[in-house]
Amino acid sequence: MTLTSRELGDQAEDYAAQLLIAEGLKLIEKNVNFRVGEIDLIMQDKRFLVFVEVRRRKYDKFGGAISSITATKRKRLTRAALAYLQRRKLMDKVPCRFDLVAVTDNKGQLQGQWIKNIFQ
């Protein structure tokens, strides 16, 4: 059975959430959508609110997941995070950062790399 791209994405997000939970983060929300963009995972890391982008790639060719964060994607993530902070009335109340979990499918076995603070 072949999985759809949405199912593959959901699988990668679930994997990333479990990876970060094992590292001590707390899951707040998944798949938060706004007109301006989507946030895959919102996590709590001690005092930080962390907006997590999950990228799944079958191969690391062409730079892998990290190189897929274009200026346009960065703008969408930033706008979605601002919308989230405004909706929750958290503007200027919590420190935030953007992390990336790059998930690679190695012959059916998922592997993840967590990269903190990708916009710094």
C-alpha positions in Angstrom: 0.0 0.0 0.0 1.4 3.4 -1.0 0.9 6.3 1.4 -0.3 9.7 0.2 2.0 12.7 0.6 -0.3 13.9 3.4 0.0 10.6 5.2 3.8 10.6 4.8 3.8 14.2 6.2 1.6 13.1 9.2 3.9 10.2 9.8 7.0 12.5 9.8 5.2 15.0 12.2 4.3 12.2 14.6 7.9 10.9 14.5 9.3 14.5 15.1 6.9 15.1 18.0 8.0 11.8 19.7 11.7 12.7 19.1 11.2 16.1 20.7 9.2 14.7 23.6 12.0 12.2 24.3 14.3 15.3 24.4 12.2 16.9 27.2 9.9 19.2 25.1 6.1 19.3 25.7 3.7 19.1 22.8 1.3 22.0 22.8 -0.4 21.7 19.4 -0.1 20.1 16.0 -1.0 21.3 12.5 -2.1 24.9 13.4 -3.4 26.6 10.2 -3.8 30.2 9.4 -4.5 31.9 6.1 -0.9 33.1 6.1 0.7 29.7 6.8 0.8 26.5 8.8 2.8 25.5 11.9 3.6 21.7 12.0 4.3 21.5 15.8 4.1 23.9 18.7 6.2 22.7 21.6 7.3 24.0 25.0 11.0 23.8 25.8 11.5 25.1 29.3 10.6 28.8 29.0 10.6 28.8 25.2 7.6 28.4 22.9 9.0 26.5 19.9 7.5 26.6 16.5 8.7 23.4 14.7 8.9 22.9 11.0 9.0 19.2 10.0 10.6 18.3 6.6 10.6 14.8 5.3 12.9 13.8 2.6 13.6 10.4 1.1 17.2 11.3 0.3 19.6 14.0 1.4 20.4 14.8 -2.2 20.2 18.5 -3.1 20.9 19.7 0.4 18.2 17.7 2.2 15.5 19.2 4.4 17.4 22.2 5.7 17.9 23.6 2.2 14.2 23.4 1.6 13.5 26.3 4.0 13.3 29.1 1.4 12.8 32.8 2.1 9.2 32.4 1.2 8.7 29.5 3.6 10.5 31.5 6.3 8.1 34.4 5.8 5.1 32.1 6.0 6.3 30.4 9.2 7.0 33.8 10.8 3.6 35.1 9.8 1.8 32.0 11.1 3.8 32.2 14.4 2.8 35.9 14.8 -0.9 35.0 14.1 -0.7 32.2 16.8 0.9 34.6 19.3 -1.8 37.2 18.7 -4.7 34.7 18.9 -3.4 33.4 22.2 -2.5 36.9 23.5 1.1 35.9 24.0 2.8 38.7 22.1 5.9 39.9 24.1 5.0 37.5 26.9 7.1 34.4 26.0 10.4 33.9 24.3 10.1 32.0 21.0 12.2 30.2 18.5 11.9 28.3 15.3 13.3 24.7 15.1 13.5 22.2 12.3 13.2 18.5 12.5 14.6 17.0 9.3 13.2 13.5 8.8 14.9 11.1 6.4 13.3 7.8 5.3 16.1 5.3 5.2 14.5 2.2 3.6 11.4 2.5 5.7 13.2 3.5 8.9 12.7 7.1 9.9 15.6 9.1 11.2 15.5 12.6 12.5 17.8 15.5 13.0 16.7 18.3 15.3 18.1 21.7 14.5 17.4 24.4 17.1 16.9 28.1 16.3 17.0 27.8 12.5 16.5 31.5 11.8 19.4 32.8 14.0 
